[in-house]
Structures are given as C-alpha cells and as structure tokens.
Amino acid sequence: MHAATYLAAALETGDTGDLMQALRDIADARGGIAQLAEQTGLRRETLYRTLSTRGNPQLSSLLAILKANGLRLTVSV
C-alpha cells in the first residue's frame, strides 16, 4: 500500500524522472534490481537504465516492473 501511495505522489509531479526514481526506490526496498530482474525476465542492465531518472521504458517493461512489485496501472477520470 505504501508503494502505491509513493508511486501516485511521483506521478502527480508530472516528471518522468520522478516516476522512474520512485520505481527504483520501490525495487530497492523489495529486494533490489537483481531480484526484480528474476521476477520480470528483464536484464539487470536494462532495469538499471530503465529505472534511472532519464529512463523511458516500453509499456511492456513498465507493466512487468509494476506487476513484479504487486502494483498495476489504472486510469481514472
């Protein structure tokens, strides 16, 4: 629940870098990039690059990262 609240706050800034940093912080808190790589099937190097403040992940990568952290992407009005 805390991860979702943290991620929502990062999204509210409108800065992609904030979102990527929040995802990185969540990954670090939940076992690190190596564990995230195992859970997502993505390479560690790809995750380090993706979860940097300049990261620009493909939707499939973003969804895999969210799923591995027990999160999902939703849209609301």
N, C-alpha and C positions, 0 to 999 in steps of 0.2 A: 504494500500500500504506500509506503514511504517513497519507493522508487517511482511510482506513478505520479505522485504529487510533485516530486522533484522534476520529473520529466515534463509535466504540464507547465510548471513555472518556467522551465527553459524554453519551451515552445512559445510562451507568451511574449518573450522578448523579441521574437521575430528574427533572431540572429541564428543562422545555421550553425555557426561555431559553438554557440551555447548549447544547442541540441546535441551536437556531436560530443562535446565535453561531458554533458550530463550522462550520455550513454556510456562513455568511457568510465566515468566515476562509478556508475552502477555495475559495470562489468568488473571493475577492480574490487568493489565491495563484495561481489558474489563469486570470487574465486580467481579472478584475473583473466587476462587475454587468452592464455593457453587453454584454460577450461572452456572459455567461450568459443574458441576455435574448434574444440572437440564437439561441442553441442551444436554448432551451426554448420560444420563441414567447411568453413572458410579458413583460409590460411592465416596464420598469426600476422604475417607481414601485411596482408590485406586489411586485417582488422586494425592494426596499428595506424595504417594510413587512413582508413575509413573513419576511425574514431578520433582523428585529430581535429583541431579547430578549423582546419581547411578541408575536412572530409566532405565528400559528395557521393554518398553511397547510392547504388542502384536500389530500386524499390525492393527487389528480391532479397538483397543483403540486409536492408533495414528491417524488413519483416522477419527474417531469420534471427537477427540480433534481438528484436523485441520478444519474439516467441521464446528464445532461449532464456530470457530474463523474466518470463511469466507475464509479459505485457502484450498488448495488442493495439493496433492502430484503429481508431474510430473517428468518425466525422459526425459532428452535430451542428444543429442550427440554433 
